[in-house]
Amino acid sequence: MSDKVRVGIVGTSWWADTMFLPALQSHPRAALAAICGRDRRRAAEMAAKYGVPAVFTDYRDMIVRGGLDALIVSVPDDLHHEITMAALAAGLHVLCEKPLAMNSQQAWDMVQGAQTAGVRTMVLFTYRWMPFLRFARALVAEGYVGRLYQAEFRWRSTFGRDNPFNWRFDGRRANGILGDLGSHLIDLARWFVDDIERVSAQLATLIERPRQEVPGFAPANDSANLLVEFANGVPGLIQAITGPPMADGTMRQQINLYGEAGSLEISAVYWGAGEGVEIRGARAGDKRSEVLEVPASYWGDAVWAEPFGFFATQPVGSRAFIDAIAEDRPVAPNFYDGFKVQQVIDAAFESHAAGRAVTIPPHQRRVRVEGSRLQVAG
């Protein structure tokens, strides 16, 4: 590999334009080598904007002729598996958007493919890197809440009403709000608490969508409610819904952690009149909760008015992925983390269909890191 990691990206959406391309363009160790999109004109415009020398409309062609070391997969969920497996077969490091796949079997294929290729992988569970959540997790690790009694993860949003047809709510292409915002919440739940072992779910499709205008359109859930049990015995709630109007913002994220030693209540509003974040904490014996300020060291150059801007300047997200490749070291969240999230999504669908709680079978394969590679043995 050359001094720089040569990166290609599949996808030319607003998200690629917001999250990936600015971060890679500004990274001294990354070289944006190629971009692929089904609309060549759009792909060419993005290439010109970010100085990308090669434009493709077929990802297979880009993998073969792009001279790449790594690939970013930023496309709808139903395409993740096929593109990623092709990249892994070519020996490329892969960063894939969340959720990793359409189901846990596809996700496990991707874990095994990465193991065989001996490459670095990442799933972009964006909120692991948010400064206020890193601070809250540090508080938990330091014992602020002590032994957990209850963990709650909620997300309310309005974007489900924005477009009558949205691929995220087409069951052929994605897993609805459960796969979209719900996958973030499941990952955060694992990150803050533990693996999830048992799921009781209720899924609903409440927003009417013009299925007659899109042949074969299969409306997916826009409301997901999961009662869960973590491997350490803690009970929890994971709830994601999109559609209801909210006066204070387009997305509201809430995480509540209640324990023997204290409690944390985290509330974040994105892109609305009430945008901002508040963390309230109380320790055993306190008469009232207090607002906990996030130390400046966590924010760095980040500002709340641009909640994703720091992904283009700090060693997080795709920039952390590049660093891990260049320095030959592990990185997280990786494909195994994506697989564990997908297990919970699958269990939620099974639970809803069967009308009962579903226990996720213990995964018999041992996962460890040897050197800088993810190793899976079974």
C-alpha positions as CSV (number, residue, x, y, z in Angstrom):
1,M,0.0,0.0,0.0
2,S,1.2,3.5,-0.8
3,D,1.7,6.2,1.9
4,K,-2.0,7.1,1.6
5,V,-5.0,4.8,1.8
6,R,-6.7,4.8,-1.6
7,V,-10.4,4.9,-1.0
8,G,-13.4,4.5,-3.2
9,I,-17.0,5.2,-2.3
10,V,-20.2,3.7,-3.7
11,G,-23.1,6.1,-3.3
12,T,-23.6,9.8,-4.1
13,S,-26.5,10.7,-1.7
14,W,-26.6,13.8,0.5
15,W,-25.3,11.6,3.3
16,A,-22.1,10.7,1.3
17,D,-21.8,14.4,0.6
18,T,-22.2,15.2,4.4
19,M,-20.5,12.4,6.2
20,F,-17.9,10.6,4.1
21,L,-16.5,12.8,1.3
22,P,-15.6,15.9,3.5
23,A,-14.0,13.6,6.1
24,L,-11.9,11.7,3.6
25,Q,-10.9,14.7,1.5
26,S,-9.5,16.5,4.6
27,H,-7.7,13.4,6.0
28,P,-3.9,13.6,5.3
29,R,-3.7,9.8,5.1
30,A,-6.6,9.3,2.7
31,A,-6.7,9.6,-1.1
32,L,-10.1,9.7,-2.6
33,A,-9.4,7.6,-5.7
34,A,-12.9,6.8,-7.1
35,I,-16.6,7.3,-6.8
36,C,-19.4,5.2,-8.1
37,G,-23.1,6.1,-8.6
38,R,-25.9,4.9,-10.9
39,D,-26.3,8.5,-12.2
40,R,-23.0,9.3,-13.9
41,R,-23.8,13.0,-14.0
42,R,-24.4,13.2,-10.3
43,A,-21.3,11.1,-9.6
44,A,-19.2,13.4,-11.9
45,E,-20.5,16.4,-10.0
46,M,-19.5,14.9,-6.7
47,A,-16.1,13.9,-8.2
48,A,-15.5,17.5,-9.3
49,K,-16.5,18.9,-5.9
50,Y,-14.0,16.7,-4.0
51,G,-11.3,16.2,-6.5
52,V,-11.9,12.5,-7.1
53,P,-10.1,11.4,-10.3
54,A,-12.2,8.4,-11.4
55,V,-15.9,8.0,-11.9
56,F,-17.8,4.7,-12.3
57,T,-21.4,3.6,-12.6
58,D,-20.7,-0.1,-11.8
59,Y,-19.2,-0.9,-8.4
60,R,-17.7,-4.1,-9.8
61,D,-15.8,-2.2,-12.4
62,M,-14.5,0.2,-9.7
63,I,-13.4,-2.6,-7.5
64,V,-11.4,-4.1,-10.4
65,R,-10.0,-1.0,-12.0
66,G,-10.1,1.6,-9.3
67,G,-6.7,0.8,-7.7
68,L,-8.3,0.8,-4.2
69,D,-7.2,-0.2,-0.8
70,A,-10.6,0.4,0.9
71,L,-14.2,0.9,0.0
72,I,-17.0,2.9,1.6
73,V,-20.5,1.4,1.1
74,S,-23.1,4.2,1.3
75,V,-26.1,2.8,-0.4
76,P,-29.6,1.4,0.5
77,D,-29.6,-1.5,2.9
78,D,-30.5,-4.2,0.4
79,L,-27.2,-3.6,-1.5
80,H,-24.8,-3.7,1.4
81,H,-24.3,-7.5,1.3
82,E,-23.5,-7.9,-2.4
83,I,-21.2,-4.9,-2.7
84,T,-19.4,-5.7,0.6
85,M,-18.8,-9.3,-0.3
86,A,-17.4,-8.3,-3.7
87,A,-15.0,-5.8,-2.0
88,L,-13.9,-8.4,0.6
89,A,-13.3,-11.0,-2.2
90,A,-10.9,-8.4,-3.7
91,G,-9.1,-8.0,-0.4
92,L,-10.4,-4.4,0.3
93,H,-11.0,-2.9,3.7
94,V,-14.6,-2.0,4.0
95,L,-16.7,0.6,5.9
96,C,-20.4,-0.1,5.5
97,E,-23.3,2.0,6.5
98,K,-25.6,0.8,9.1
99,P,-27.5,-1.5,9.5
100,L,-24.9,-4.0,8.2
101,A,-27.3,-6.1,6.2
102,M,-30.9,-7.2,5.7
103,N,-30.6,-10.1,8.2
104,S,-28.2,-11.8,10.5
105,Q,-27.2,-14.5,8.0
106,Q,-26.1,-11.9,5.5
107,A,-24.3,-10.1,8.3
108,W,-22.5,-13.3,9.4
109,D,-21.4,-13.9,5.8
110,M,-19.8,-10.4,5.9
111,V,-18.1,-11.2,9.2
112,Q,-16.6,-14.4,7.8
113,G,-15.7,-12.7,4.5
114,A,-13.7,-10.1,6.4
115,Q,-12.0,-12.8,8.5
116,T,-10.9,-14.6,5.4
117,A,-9.7,-11.5,3.7
118,G,-7.8,-10.3,6.9
119,V,-9.0,-6.7,6.5
120,R,-10.3,-3.9,8.7
121,T,-14.1,-3.4,8.8
122,M,-16.3,-0.7,10.3
123,V,-20.1,-0.1,10.5
124,L,-21.0,3.5,10.8
125,F,-23.0,3.6,14.0
126,T,-22.6,7.3,14.0
127,Y,-23.7,8.1,17.6
128,R,-21.0,6.2,19.3
129,W,-18.8,9.1,18.5
130,M,-21.1,11.9,19.7
131,P,-19.2,13.8,22.4
132,F,-22.0,13.9,24.9
133,L,-22.6,10.1,24.6
134,R,-18.9,9.4,25.0
135,F,-19.0,11.5,28.2
136,A,-22.1,9.7,29.5
137,R,-20.5,6.3,28.8
138,A,-17.4,7.3,30.7
139,L,-19.6,8.3,33.6
140,V,-21.2,4.8,33.6
141,A,-17.7,3.2,33.4
142,E,-16.6,5.2,36.4
143,G,-19.6,3.9,38.4
144,Y,-21.9,6.9,38.4
145,V,-25.0,4.8,38.2
146,G,-23.5,1.6,39.8
147,R,-25.3,-1.6,39.2
148,L,-28.0,-1.0,36.6
149,Y,-31.6,-1.5,37.3
150,Q,-33.2,-0.3,34.1
151,A,-31.9,1.1,30.7
152,E,-34.1,2.9,28.2
153,F,-33.2,4.0,24.7
154,R,-35.8,6.1,22.7
155,W,-35.8,8.0,19.4
156,R,-38.7,10.0,17.9
157,S,-38.4,11.6,14.5
158,T,-40.5,13.3,11.9
159,F,-38.7,12.4,8.7
160,G,-41.0,9.4,7.9
161,R,-43.6,11.9,6.7
162,D,-41.2,13.9,4.5
163,N,-41.5,11.7,1.3
164,P,-44.4,9.5,0.4
165,F,-42.0,7.0,-1.0
166,N,-38.8,6.4,1.0
167,W,-36.7,3.2,0.4
168,R,-36.2,3.0,4.2
169,F,-39.9,2.1,4.5
170,D,-40.0,-0.4,1.7
171,G,-39.7,-3.9,3.2
172,R,-38.0,-5.2,0.1
173,R,-35.1,-2.7,0.6
174,A,-34.8,-2.1,4.3
175,N,-36.2,-3.0,7.7
176,G,-38.2,0.2,8.4
177,I,-37.5,2.4,11.4
178,L,-36.3,-0.7,13.3
179,G,-33.4,-1.0,10.9
180,D,-32.9,2.7,10.5
181,L,-32.9,4.5,13.9
182,G,-33.5,1.3,15.8
183,S,-30.2,-0.1,14.7
184,H,-28.4,2.9,16.2
185,L,-30.3,2.4,19.5
186,I,-29.5,-1.3,19.6
187,D,-25.8,-0.5,19.1
188,L,-25.9,2.1,21.8
189,A,-27.7,-0.3,24.2
190,R,-24.9,-2.9,23.6
191,W,-22.3,-0.2,24.0
192,F,-23.7,1.2,27.3
193,V,-25.0,-2.0,28.9
194,D,-24.3,-5.5,27.4
195,D,-25.3,-7.9,24.6
196,I,-29.1,-8.4,24.3
197,E,-30.3,-11.9,24.9
198,R,-34.1,-11.7,24.9
199,V,-36.5,-9.6,22.9
200,S,-40.3,-9.0,23.0
201,A,-41.3,-6.7,20.1
202,Q,-44.3,-4.9,18.7
203,L,-43.9,-3.4,15.3
204,A,-46.4,-1.2,13.5
205,T,-46.9,0.5,10.1
206,L,-48.9,3.6,10.8
207,I,-48.2,6.0,7.9
208,E,-50.1,5.4,4.7
209,R,-47.8,5.2,1.7
210,P,-48.7,5.2,-2.0
211,R,-47.9,1.5,-2.6
212,Q,-49.8,1.6,-5.9
213,E,-47.3,4.1,-7.3
214,V,-44.3,1.8,-6.7
215,P,-44.8,-1.7,-8.1
216,G,-44.2,-4.3,-5.4
217,F,-43.8,-1.7,-2.6
218,A,-44.1,-3.5,0.8
219,P,-44.7,-1.0,3.6
220,A,-42.2,-1.5,6.5
221,N,-42.6,-0.6,10.1
222,D,-42.5,3.1,11.2
223,S,-43.0,2.3,14.9
224,A,-40.8,-0.2,16.8
225,N,-41.2,-1.0,20.5
226,L,-38.8,-3.6,22.1
227,L,-38.7,-4.9,25.6
228,V,-35.3,-6.5,26.0
229,E,-33.2,-8.4,28.6
230,F,-29.5,-7.9,28.5
231,A,-26.9,-10.6,29.1
232,N,-26.2,-9.2,32.5
233,G,-29.8,-9.5,33.5
234,V,-30.7,-5.8,33.2
235,P,-34.2,-5.1,31.7
236,G,-34.4,-2.5,29.0
237,L,-36.6,-0.7,26.5
238,I,-35.8,0.3,22.9
239,Q,-38.3,2.5,21.1
240,A,-38.1,4.1,17.7
241,I,-40.9,5.9,15.9
242,T,-41.1,8.3,13.0
243,G,-44.0,10.4,11.7
244,P,-45.6,12.3,14.6
245,P,-45.0,16.1,14.5
246,M,-42.7,17.5,17.1
247,A,-42.5,21.2,17.8
248,D,-39.0,21.1,19.2
249,G,-37.0,19.3,16.6
250,T,-37.0,16.8,13.8
251,M,-35.3,14.1,16.0
252,R,-35.3,13.6,19.7
253,Q,-33.0,11.1,21.3
254,Q,-33.4,10.0,24.9
255,I,-31.3,7.6,27.0
256,N,-32.2,6.9,30.6
257,L,-30.0,4.8,32.8
258,Y,-31.2,4.0,36.4
259,G,-29.0,2.2,38.8
260,E,-28.2,1.5,42.4
261,A,-25.8,4.4,42.8
262,G,-27.4,7.0,40.6
263,S,-29.2,7.8,37.4
264,L,-28.5,9.5,34.1
265,E,-31.1,11.1,31.8
266,I,-29.8,12.2,28.4
267,S,-31.9,14.2,26.0
268,A,-30.8,15.4,22.6
269,V,-32.8,17.4,20.0
270,Y,-31.4,17.6,16.5
271,W,-32.3,20.2,13.8
272,G,-35.1,22.0,15.5
273,A,-36.2,25.0,17.6
274,G,-35.1,23.2,20.8
275,E,-31.9,21.7,19.4
276,G,-29.3,20.9,21.9
277,V,-28.4,18.3,24.5
278,E,-28.9,18.0,28.3
279,I,-27.6,15.4,30.7
280,R,-29.2,15.3,34.1
281,G,-27.7,13.2,36.8
282,A,-28.5,12.2,40.4
283,R,-26.6,10.2,42.9
284,A,-28.1,8.1,45.7
285,G,-29.3,10.5,48.4
286,D,-29.6,13.6,46.2
287,K,-32.8,15.5,46.6
288,R,-32.8,16.6,43.0
289,S,-31.0,15.9,39.8
290,E,-28.4,18.3,38.4
291,V,-27.3,19.2,34.9
292,L,-23.9,17.7,34.1
293,E,-21.8,19.7,31.7
294,V,-19.9,17.9,29.0
295,P,-16.2,18.7,29.4
296,A,-14.7,20.8,26.6
297,S,-12.2,18.0,25.9
298,Y,-15.0,15.8,24.6
299,W,-16.3,18.5,22.2
300,G,-13.0,19.6,20.7
301,D,-13.9,21.6,17.6
302,A,-17.5,20.2,17.5
303,V,-20.4,22.6,17.7
304,W,-24.0,21.6,18.2
305,A,-25.2,23.7,15.3
306,E,-23.4,21.3,13.0
307,P,-23.8,18.0,14.9
308,F,-21.9,15.9,12.3
309,G,-19.3,18.5,11.4
310,F,-16.6,17.1,13.7
311,F,-16.6,13.9,11.6
312,A,-14.5,15.8,9.1
313,T,-11.9,17.0,11.6
314,Q,-11.6,14.5,14.5
315,P,-10.3,10.9,14.5
316,V,-13.8,9.4,14.4
317,G,-16.0,7.6,11.9
318,S,-14.4,7.1,8.5
319,R,-11.3,9.0,9.6
320,A,-10.8,6.5,12.4
321,F,-11.3,3.7,9.8
322,I,-8.4,5.2,7.7
323,D,-6.2,5.5,10.8
324,A,-6.8,1.9,11.7
325,I,-5.8,0.8,8.2
326,A,-2.7,3.0,8.1
327,E,-1.6,1.9,11.6
328,D,-2.6,-1.7,11.2
329,R,-4.7,-1.8,14.4
330,P,-8.3,-2.8,15.4
331,V,-11.2,-0.5,15.0
332,A,-14.8,-0.4,16.3
333,P,-17.6,-0.7,15.7
334,N,-16.8,-3.5,13.3
335,F,-18.7,-6.1,11.3
336,Y,-19.2,-8.3,14.4
337,D,-20.9,-5.4,16.1
338,G,-23.1,-5.0,13.1
339,F,-23.9,-8.7,13.2
340,K,-24.9,-8.5,16.9
341,V,-27.3,-5.7,16.1
342,Q,-28.8,-7.6,13.2
343,Q,-29.5,-10.6,15.5
344,V,-31.7,-8.3,17.7
345,I,-33.5,-7.0,14.6
346,D,-34.2,-10.5,13.4
347,A,-35.4,-11.5,16.9
348,A,-37.7,-8.5,16.9
349,F,-39.4,-9.5,13.7
350,E,-39.7,-13.1,14.9
351,S,-41.2,-11.9,18.2
352,H,-43.7,-9.6,16.5
353,A,-44.8,-12.3,14.1
354,A,-45.1,-15.0,16.8
355,G,-46.6,-12.8,19.5
356,R,-44.1,-14.0,22.1
357,A,-40.6,-13.2,23.5
358,V,-37.7,-14.6,21.6
359,T,-34.4,-15.6,23.1
360,I,-31.3,-15.0,20.9
361,P,-29.3,-18.3,20.9
362,P,-25.8,-17.8,22.3
363,H,-23.4,-17.4,19.4
364,Q,-21.1,-20.4,19.7
365,R,-18.3,-18.8,17.7
366,R,-15.5,-17.2,19.7
367,V,-14.5,-13.7,18.6
368,R,-11.2,-12.2,19.5
369,V,-8.6,-9.9,18.1
370,E,-5.2,-11.4,17.2
371,G,-2.7,-8.7,16.2
372,S,-4.9,-6.2,14.3
373,R,-7.3,-8.7,12.7
374,L,-10.8,-9.9,13.8
375,Q,-10.6,-13.6,14.2
376,V,-13.6,-15.9,14.5
377,A,-13.4,-19.5,15.4
378,G,-16.2,-22.0,15.9
